[in-house]
Amino acid sequence: MYQIDLQIKALAPLAINRWKPGGSISETEDYIPGSVLRGTIAGQILREADRTSENLATDGGDFSALFLGDCPAIFRNAYPANIPDKPVPRGLEVRYLPATALSSKAKPGFKTSSNAEGVFDTLIDRYCAQAYGHLYDPCTPNGDRTEAFSGLYCCLGKNYYTPKINKRLLTRVGINRRRATAEEEILYSTQVLNESKRDEPVCYHSVILVPNEGLAQQLQQYINDRASQFRLGGSKSRGLGAVEILASVPVIKTPDVRSRVEAFNQALQQRWQQWGIFGPARDQSAIDRTFFTLNLQADAILVDNWQRTTVISPEMLQQFVHIADDSLHLEVAYSSYDYRGGWNAAWGLMKDIELITNKGGTYLYSTTNPEMWFAALENLELLGVGERTSEGFGQVRICDKFHLVLRENAV
């Protein structure tokens, strides 16, 4: 797969609306979904199809390969990349915290924030405590109570940050089309993402994965030639959604899954030995297995035997990667669910209501045949899991390095 990095600079407020079933209020996302990016670029290509022959829609081949083929381009979510009091580095990798991350209840946040006591991960300790038959109720190194800490994070050197985005309400009045004046009793407010923060433009980082090198170069050139012509989100006719998109030269993406899996197992082995001071474990053979985690970096639409689910069972994982491994076990799973709808601009219809597994979902697996999994997991990290992966759903990361941030080393 060839990876195109996108740097998206907001030039106007963004109305990235999110509609939930049973709700009468349209909320705004904290990021730009991959489906919005995909629809915007596809719509721009189709609008130009009748005006010029020099575009990706000519002859139907390139457009079909990008959006309709058996292996379409994957448009990942664009997450905010602004760091407080820091310039925005190009290509900054922003990830979602695992569901097992905790922070102080009184002073939550990374230590780079004022008065925060830091964030740490509990997956390894939770598994060891379960294996040794002990309860696990962690507190901070200072003895304070903890609670779940979720959201985006990025790492610069040894410092961790939480990229944040500000929102505001824009109040508008309806216009009478016949008289071109304000219509009575029509006043509404739209929640938007701010286009700037402390006089600096808000930037987002995203990735497009394309299987063909020539097609990836064409798409990259197409985006850069129209960098300021794209409009994201709703209320475009009201001046919202203006952005500048810069695409990098496509490069071959090769995840370093093996090194992350080895580092995770080394940390688990060391922690296992430390938990041994409380006595022997219930199952000593468990530590002889190789462990790896699957962390959801975007909402996922999971289906098991035609039914919606929030747990990726060993059978489902083997189907995703086309591997048969009877030794694969799901040790623990931490996930939650939500419902998500949407609007299909191409069809002019509402999208189906989907049961989604929320970002941050964490699954711990073990196997006695690790060598057969490394290449498959690298491919899985590129393609994602579940349905509608081309729209940004189902993005995963294998053995996120944040699992190595243990309680005594809170960051």
C-alpha positions in Angstrom: 0.0 0.0 0.0 1.2 3.5 -0.9 0.5 6.1 1.8 -0.3 9.8 1.1 -0.1 12.0 4.2 -2.6 14.9 4.2 -2.1 18.1 6.1 -5.4 19.9 6.3 -5.5 23.6 7.4 -8.9 25.0 8.4 -9.5 28.4 6.7 -13.1 28.7 8.0 -15.2 27.1 10.7 -16.1 23.4 10.0 -19.6 22.0 10.6 -18.8 18.3 10.8 -22.2 17.2 12.0 -23.0 14.0 13.8 -26.5 12.7 14.1 -27.5 10.1 16.6 -30.7 8.1 16.6 -33.4 9.5 18.9 -31.7 12.9 19.2 -33.1 16.2 18.1 -29.7 18.0 18.4 -27.0 17.8 15.7 -23.6 17.6 17.4 -20.3 18.3 15.9 -17.4 15.8 15.7 -14.0 16.5 17.3 -12.3 15.4 14.1 -12.9 15.1 10.3 -14.2 11.5 9.5 -12.7 9.6 6.7 -16.1 9.4 5.0 -16.2 13.2 4.8 -12.8 13.4 3.1 -13.7 10.6 0.8 -17.0 12.1 -0.2 -15.5 15.6 -0.7 -12.7 14.4 -3.0 -15.0 12.1 -5.0 -17.6 14.9 -5.4 -14.9 17.3 -6.6 -13.8 14.8 -9.2 -17.3 14.1 -10.5 -18.2 17.8 -10.7 -15.2 18.4 -12.9 -16.0 15.4 -15.1 -18.2 17.4 -17.5 -16.0 20.4 -17.7 -12.6 19.0 -18.5 -11.1 15.7 -19.7 -8.0 16.0 -17.6 -9.2 14.5 -14.4 -9.4 11.2 -12.6 -12.9 10.5 -13.8 -11.9 10.1 -17.5 -12.6 6.7 -19.0 -14.1 5.5 -15.7 -11.1 3.5 -14.8 -9.2 5.6 -12.3 -12.3 6.8 -10.4 -13.7 3.3 -10.2 -10.4 2.0 -8.9 -10.2 4.7 -6.3 -13.8 4.5 -4.9 -15.7 1.5 -6.4 -13.2 -1.3 -7.0 -12.6 -4.4 -5.0 -9.6 -2.8 -3.3 -10.5 0.9 -3.0 -8.5 3.7 -1.5 -8.7 3.9 2.3 -9.4 7.4 3.7 -8.6 7.5 7.4 -10.0 10.0 9.9 -8.3 13.4 10.1 -7.4 14.1 13.8 -6.4 17.6 15.1 -2.6 18.0 15.3 -2.3 21.3 17.2 -0.2 21.1 20.3 -0.3 23.9 22.9 2.5 26.4 22.5 4.2 24.2 19.9 4.4 24.6 16.1 2.5 21.9 14.1 5.1 19.4 12.8 4.3 18.0 9.4 3.3 14.3 9.5 2.7 14.2 13.2 1.1 10.9 14.1 -1.9 11.3 16.3 -3.4 8.2 18.0 -6.3 7.3 20.3 -5.6 6.2 23.8 -6.4 2.6 24.7 -9.5 2.0 26.8 -7.2 0.8 29.6 -5.6 4.2 30.1 -6.1 5.8 33.5 -5.4 9.2 35.1 -5.9 11.0 38.4 -9.6 11.8 39.1 -8.7 15.1 40.7 -5.9 16.2 38.4 -6.3 14.3 35.1 -4.1 14.7 32.0 -0.6 14.3 30.8 2.2 15.9 32.9 2.8 18.4 30.1 -0.5 20.0 31.2 -0.5 22.3 34.2 -1.1 20.5 37.6 -1.8 17.2 35.9 -0.5 14.0 37.5 0.0 12.0 34.3 -1.6 9.2 32.4 -0.6 5.5 32.5 -1.9 2.2 31.0 -3.2 -0.8 33.0 -3.6 -3.6 30.5 -0.4 -5.5 31.5 -1.1 -5.2 35.2 -4.8 -6.1 34.8 -3.8 -9.3 33.0 -1.2 -10.3 35.5 -3.5 -9.6 38.4 -6.2 -11.8 36.8 -3.7 -14.6 36.1 -2.5 -14.5 39.7 -6.0 -14.3 41.1 -5.8 -10.8 42.7 -8.0 -7.8 42.5 -6.5 -4.8 40.8 -7.7 -1.3 41.8 -4.9 1.1 40.9 -4.2 4.6 42.2 -1.8 7.2 41.0 1.8 7.2 42.2 0.8 9.9 44.7 -2.1 7.8 46.1 -5.0 9.6 44.4 -8.0 7.9 43.0 -8.1 7.2 39.2 -10.6 7.1 36.5 -10.6 6.3 32.8 -8.9 8.8 30.6 -9.7 8.8 26.9 -9.0 10.9 23.8 -6.3 11.6 21.3 -2.6 11.8 22.1 0.7 12.4 20.4 4.3 12.1 21.4 7.1 14.6 20.7 10.4 13.2 22.1 9.6 12.0 25.6 6.7 14.3 26.1 3.0 13.4 25.6 0.4 15.9 24.6 -3.4 16.0 24.0 -4.3 17.7 20.8 -7.5 19.6 21.4 -10.0 21.5 19.3 -12.3 24.3 20.3 -15.9 24.6 19.3 -18.4 27.5 19.2 -22.0 28.2 18.2 -22.8 30.3 15.2 -26.3 31.8 15.4 -28.1 32.3 12.1 -31.4 33.6 10.9 -33.5 32.2 8.1 -34.0 34.2 5.0 -37.3 34.7 3.2 -36.5 33.8 -0.4 -39.2 36.0 -1.9 -38.4 39.2 0.0 -34.7 38.4 0.6 -35.2 39.6 4.2 -35.0 37.9 7.6 -37.8 35.4 8.1 -39.8 35.6 11.3 -39.4 32.9 14.0 -36.5 31.2 12.2 -33.4 31.5 14.3 -31.0 28.6 14.7 -27.5 27.9 15.9 -24.9 25.7 14.3 -22.0 24.2 16.3 -18.7 24.4 14.5 -15.0 23.6 14.9 -12.9 26.7 15.3 -10.7 27.5 12.4 -7.9 29.0 14.6 -6.6 28.8 18.1 -4.5 31.6 19.6 -4.2 33.2 16.2 -2.8 30.0 14.7 -4.8 28.0 12.1 -6.1 24.6 13.3 -4.5 21.7 11.4 -5.5 18.1 11.0 -3.5 15.1 9.9 -4.9 12.2 7.8 -3.7 9.4 5.6 -4.9 8.0 2.3 -3.8 4.4 1.4 -3.8 3.5 -2.3 -2.8 0.0 -3.5 -1.4 1.3 -6.9 1.6 3.5 -7.2 0.6 5.3 -10.4 -2.9 5.9 -9.0 -1.4 7.2 -5.7 0.8 9.7 -7.6 -2.2 10.9 -9.7 -4.3 11.4 -6.6 -1.6 13.3 -4.8 -1.1 15.6 -7.7 -4.8 16.1 -8.1 -5.2 17.2 -4.5 -2.2 19.6 -4.5 -3.4 21.2 -7.8 -6.7 22.0 -6.0 -5.4 22.6 -2.5 -7.8 25.4 -1.7 -10.8 24.3 -3.7 -12.2 21.7 -1.3 -15.0 22.3 1.2 -15.6 19.9 4.1 -18.7 19.4 6.2 -22.1 21.1 6.0 -23.3 24.7 5.4 -20.9 25.2 2.5 -23.2 27.8 1.0 -22.9 29.9 4.2 -19.2 30.2 3.9 -18.2 27.3 6.2 -15.9 24.4 5.4 -13.1 26.1 3.6 -9.8 24.2 4.0 -6.3 23.9 2.4 -5.2 20.4 1.8 -1.6 19.5 1.1 -0.7 15.9 0.1 2.8 14.4 0.4 4.5 12.2 -2.1 3.2 8.6 -1.8 5.5 6.3 0.1 5.3 2.5 0.7 3.9 1.9 4.2 5.4 -0.9 6.2 4.3 -1.1 9.8 6.9 -2.2 12.4 4.6 -4.8 14.0 7.3 -7.3 14.9 9.3 -4.9 17.0 6.2 -3.6 18.8 5.0 -7.2 19.6 8.4 -8.1 20.9 8.6 -5.0 23.1 5.2 -5.7 24.5 6.0 -9.3 25.4 9.2 -8.3 27.0 7.4 -5.8 29.2 4.8 -8.4 30.0 7.4 -10.9 31.0 9.1 -8.5 33.4 5.8 -7.5 35.0 4.8 -11.2 35.3 8.0 -11.8 37.4 7.2 -8.8 39.6 3.7 -10.1 40.3 5.3 -13.4 41.4 6.0 -11.9 44.9 2.3 -12.6 45.7 2.7 -16.3 45.1 2.4 -18.7 42.1 0.0 -17.9 39.2 -3.0 -20.0 38.5 -1.8 -21.0 35.1 2.0 -21.0 34.7 1.8 -22.1 31.0 0.2 -18.8 30.1 3.4 -16.8 30.1 5.0 -19.2 27.6 2.6 -17.9 24.9 3.2 -14.8 22.7 0.8 -11.9 23.3 -0.3 -9.1 21.1 -3.0 -6.4 21.3 -5.4 -4.9 18.8 -6.3 -1.2 19.5 -9.1 0.5 17.6 -7.9 3.9 16.3 -11.3 4.7 14.8 -14.9 3.5 15.3 -15.5 0.0 13.9 -18.5 -1.7 12.4 -18.1 -5.4 13.4 -20.3 -8.2 12.2 -20.2 -11.8 13.5 -22.6 -14.3 11.9 -24.7 -11.5 10.4 -25.1 -9.9 13.9 -23.6 -6.7 15.2 -21.0 -7.2 17.9 -18.4 -5.2 19.9 -15.9 -8.0 20.4 -13.4 -9.3 17.9 -13.5 -13.0 18.6 -10.5 -15.3 17.6 -12.7 -16.7 14.8 -13.4 -13.2 13.4 -9.7 -12.2 13.6 -8.7 -15.3 11.7 -11.2 -14.5 9.0 -9.9 -11.0 8.7 -6.3 -12.2 8.0 -7.2 -15.5 6.4 -5.2 -17.6 8.9 -6.2 -20.8 10.7 -4.6 -20.9 14.2 -6.3 -23.2 16.8 -3.9 -21.8 19.5 -5.3 -18.2 19.2 -7.0 -17.1 22.4 -8.8 -13.8 23.3 -7.5 -13.1 26.8 -9.4 -9.9 27.6 -11.5 -7.3 25.8 -12.3 -3.7 26.7 -14.8 -2.0 24.4 -18.0 0.1 24.3 -20.6 0.8 21.7 -22.6 3.7 20.2 -24.9 4.3 17.3 -24.1 6.3 14.2 -26.0 7.5 11.2 -25.1 9.8 8.4 -26.1 11.4 5.0 -25.1 10.0 1.6 -24.7 13.1 -0.6 -24.3 11.1 -3.8 -27.6 9.3 -3.3 -29.4 12.1 -1.4 -30.5 9.6 1.2 -29.9 8.9 4.9 -27.3 6.2 5.6 -28.3 3.1 7.7 -28.0 3.4 11.4 -25.0 1.4 12.5 -24.0 -0.1 15.8 -20.3 0.9 16.2 -17.5 -0.1 18.5 -16.0 3.1 19.9 -12.5 4.2 19.3 -10.0 3.0 22.0 -11.4 -0.5 22.1 -8.6 -2.9 23.3 -8.3 -6.6 22.7 -5.5 -8.9 24.1 -4.8 -12.1 22.2 -2.2 -14.9 22.7 -0.9 -17.6 20.5 1.8 -20.3 20.3 2.4 -19.7 16.6 3.7 -16.0 16.5 5.6 -16.3 13.3 2.5 -16.9 11.2 0.9 -13.8 12.5 3.5 -11.0 11.9 2.9 -10.5 8.2 -0.8 -10.9 8.6 -1.0 -8.3 11.4 1.0 -5.8 9.3 -1.6 -6.2 6.5 -4.4 -5.9 9.1 -3.0 -2.6 10.4 -3.1 -1.2 6.8 -6.5 -2.5 5.8 -8.5 -2.3 9.1 -11.2 -4.5 10.4 -15.0 -4.7 9.9 -17.1 -3.0 7.4 -16.7 0.3 5.5 -13.0 0.5 6.1 -12.5 2.7 3.0 -14.5 5.4 4.9 -12.1 5.4 7.9 -13.9 2.8 10.0 -12.0 0.0 11.6 -8.5 1.5 11.7 -6.4 -0.6 14.1 -2.9 -0.5 15.7 -1.1 -3.6 16.9 0.6 -3.3 20.3 0.3 0.4 20.8 3.4 1.6 22.6 1.3 3.4 25.2 0.7 -0.1 26.8 4.4 0.1 28.0 3.6 3.2 30.1 3.1 1.6 33.4 1.8 3.1 36.7 5.2 4.1 38.2 6.2 5.7 34.9 3.1 7.9 34.3 3.6 10.5 31.6 
